[in-house]
Amino acid sequence: MEVQKNENGTKPADEMPVNPESRHETFQFSNKERKKRQHDFMDKIINEQYEKVKIEGDGNCLFRSVALNIYGSQDHHQRVREECCNEMLTSAEFYAPFCVDENTRTQIDIHEYIETIRGDGVWEGELALRVMAKCYEKPIEVLAMTETGSNLTIYPCEEARMHEEPIRLLFRSGHYDAVVNNLSNTSPPLKKSKLETEVKAVPGSLHGDVPLILRDSKKTEPNISERSQSSNSAQIM
């Protein structure tokens, strides 16, 4: 298995990784509900209720972003990576069909796959998002930004928890940044809990039509310039 160590050139720019043949059962939001969630996500960034927090681009960006949402600090990224790997190991038979080499699209032994992604700086995306939604019992919303618009993908947890406060991420050019809710009370770290139900995939891409201005957290350096494009596009510098 070829290891991808960083975000620079390891994934197609502006493209959210997609599993082309999802074997998950599907939790279906209506198109109206998915569109509402996407516009709500974007509007709250514009209104500064949600804040983008810049994450270091060292290959750990996904795990750093989730760690900030779950444990309050991106420094816990290795803990999140380990919990993700352990969840996959616990349900190895279920996750095995999804362990595919990104370049050859051939099946990989799940134990080899897990040992590879345990490594610091190894980039992960689609499968890890599905696993972590189940692991932390929270839906994960990923807003993928492109030159022409945006797509919202929702990685579901147990159906009964799908309308709870999600983990929110921004994705662009192979890199994940965290999004935090400025109006939400700080909650204690969540403990990992094994769900008995299977992950239910929600395929979904919606093209937004709201211009987007992103303001980076003042807690992180360096700051990123703020820009907005005309309708049907959004630019993150």
C-alpha positions in Angstrom: 0.0 0.0 0.0 1.4 3.4 -1.0 1.5 5.7 2.0 0.5 9.3 1.5 2.3 11.5 4.0 0.9 15.0 3.4 -1.7 17.1 1.7 0.5 18.5 -1.0 -0.3 16.7 -4.2 -1.5 13.5 -2.6 -5.2 14.0 -3.4 -6.9 15.7 -6.4 -7.3 19.4 -5.6 -10.8 20.5 -4.6 -12.2 17.0 -4.7 -13.8 15.2 -1.8 -12.7 11.6 -1.7 -15.6 9.3 -2.5 -16.2 5.6 -2.1 -17.7 4.7 -5.5 -19.5 1.6 -4.4 -20.9 2.2 -1.0 -22.0 -1.0 0.7 -23.5 0.8 3.7 -27.2 1.0 4.4 -28.4 4.5 3.7 -29.9 7.0 6.0 -31.7 9.4 3.7 -32.2 13.1 4.3 -34.6 14.7 1.9 -33.0 17.0 -0.7 -34.7 19.9 1.0 -33.2 18.9 4.4 -29.7 18.5 3.0 -29.9 21.8 1.2 -31.1 23.5 4.4 -28.2 22.0 6.4 -25.7 23.2 3.8 -27.1 26.7 3.7 -27.3 26.8 7.5 -23.6 25.7 7.7 -22.5 28.5 5.3 -24.7 31.2 6.7 -23.4 30.6 10.2 -19.8 31.0 9.0 -20.7 34.2 7.3 -22.5 35.5 10.5 -19.5 34.3 12.6 -21.5 31.9 14.7 -19.3 29.2 13.2 -15.6 29.9 13.1 -13.0 28.2 10.8 -9.9 27.2 12.8 -6.8 26.7 10.6 -5.2 23.3 11.1 -1.6 22.4 10.5 -1.0 20.7 7.1 1.2 17.8 8.2 -0.8 14.9 7.0 -2.7 14.7 10.3 -5.2 17.5 9.4 -8.3 15.2 9.5 -7.4 13.8 12.9 -6.4 17.2 14.2 -9.7 18.7 13.1 -11.7 16.0 14.7 -9.6 16.2 17.9 -10.3 19.9 18.2 -14.1 19.1 18.0 -14.0 16.2 20.4 -11.3 16.9 22.9 -10.9 20.7 22.6 -7.3 20.6 21.2 -5.8 19.4 17.9 -2.8 18.2 19.9 -4.9 15.0 20.6 -4.7 14.0 17.0 -2.8 10.8 17.6 -5.3 9.7 20.2 -8.1 10.2 17.6 -6.1 8.3 15.0 -5.6 5.4 17.5 -9.3 5.4 18.4 -10.2 5.3 14.7 -7.9 2.4 14.1 -9.2 0.5 17.1 -12.8 0.9 16.0 -11.8 -0.5 12.6 -10.1 -3.4 14.2 -13.1 -4.1 16.4 -15.4 -4.3 13.4 -12.8 -5.6 10.9 -15.2 -7.8 9.0 -17.6 -4.9 8.4 -14.9 -2.4 7.3 -12.7 -4.8 5.3 -14.6 -4.3 2.0 -13.8 -0.5 2.2 -10.0 -0.9 2.5 -9.0 -0.1 -1.1 -5.7 1.2 -2.5 -6.4 4.8 -3.8 -4.1 4.3 -6.8 -4.9 0.8 -8.0 -8.5 0.6 -6.6 -7.6 -3.0 -5.5 -8.6 -4.5 -2.1 -6.1 -4.3 0.7 -5.9 -6.5 3.8 -7.6 -4.6 6.6 -4.8 -5.3 9.1 -2.2 -4.0 6.7 -4.4 -0.9 6.0 -4.8 -0.2 9.8 -1.1 -0.6 10.5 -0.4 1.9 7.7 -2.8 4.6 8.8 -1.6 4.3 12.5 1.5 6.1 11.3 2.0 9.8 12.1 1.4 12.0 9.1 -0.5 9.4 7.0 -3.3 11.1 5.2 -6.8 9.7 5.6 -10.3 10.7 4.4 -13.5 9.0 3.4 -13.2 5.7 5.4 -11.8 7.4 8.5 -14.7 9.9 8.4 -17.3 7.1 8.4 -15.5 5.2 11.2 -15.2 8.3 13.4 -18.8 9.2 13.0 -19.6 5.8 14.5 -16.8 5.9 17.0 -17.8 9.2 18.6 -21.6 8.8 18.1 -21.8 12.1 16.2 -22.6 12.9 12.6 -19.8 14.6 10.7 -20.5 17.4 8.2 -17.8 18.1 5.6 -18.2 21.2 3.5 -15.9 20.7 0.4 -15.0 24.0 -1.2 -14.2 24.2 -4.9 -13.5 27.0 -7.4 -17.2 26.9 -8.6 -19.2 26.1 -5.5 -19.4 23.8 -2.5 -20.7 20.3 -1.6 -21.9 19.1 1.8 -21.3 15.5 2.7 -22.8 14.1 5.9 -21.2 11.0 7.5 -23.8 9.5 9.7 -23.8 7.9 13.1 -26.7 6.0 14.8 -30.0 7.3 13.3 -31.3 8.4 16.6 -28.4 10.8 17.0 -28.3 12.2 13.5 -29.9 15.5 14.5 -27.5 16.2 17.3 -24.7 18.8 17.0 -22.3 17.4 14.4 -18.6 17.6 14.0 -18.0 20.2 11.3 -15.1 20.3 8.9 -14.0 22.3 5.8 -12.2 20.5 3.0 -10.2 22.1 0.2 -7.3 21.0 -2.0 -6.7 17.8 0.0 -6.7 19.6 3.4 -9.2 19.6 6.3 -9.8 22.6 8.7 -12.0 22.5 11.8 -15.2 24.5 12.2 -16.3 25.3 15.8 -19.6 26.7 17.0 -18.9 30.0 18.9 -22.3 30.0 20.6 -22.1 26.4 21.9 -21.2 25.7 25.5 -18.0 23.8 26.0 -18.8 20.2 26.8 -16.5 17.6 28.4 -14.6 15.3 26.1 -16.7 12.5 24.7 -15.8 8.9 25.5 -15.6 6.4 22.8 -18.6 4.1 22.7 -19.0 1.1 20.5 -22.3 1.2 18.6 -24.0 -2.0 17.7 -25.6 -0.6 14.6 -23.7 -0.4 11.3 -22.5 2.9 9.7 -25.2 4.2 7.4 -23.8 6.2 4.5 -25.5 9.3 3.2 -24.4 10.0 -0.3 -24.9 13.6 -1.1 -23.6 16.5 -2.9 -25.3 19.9 -3.0 -24.0 22.9 -4.9 -24.3 26.0 -2.7 -25.3 29.3 -4.1 -24.3 31.5 -1.2 -21.1 33.6 -1.4 -18.8 32.7 1.5 -16.4 34.8 3.6 -14.3 32.8 6.0 -12.7 34.4 9.1 -9.9 32.3 10.7 -9.7 31.9 14.4 -7.5 34.5 16.1 -6.2 31.6 18.2 -4.2 30.3 15.3 -1.3 31.7 13.2 -0.8 32.7 10.6 -4.1 34.4 9.7 -5.5 33.8 6.3 -6.9 36.6 4.1 -10.6 36.9 3.8 -12.2 36.8 0.4 -15.5 36.2 -1.2 -16.3 35.3 -4.8 -19.5 36.0 -6.8 -22.5 33.7 -6.6 -22.1 30.0 -7.2 -18.5 30.1 -6.0 -16.5 30.2 -2.8 -12.8 30.8 -2.4 -10.6 29.9 0.6 -7.1 31.3 0.5 
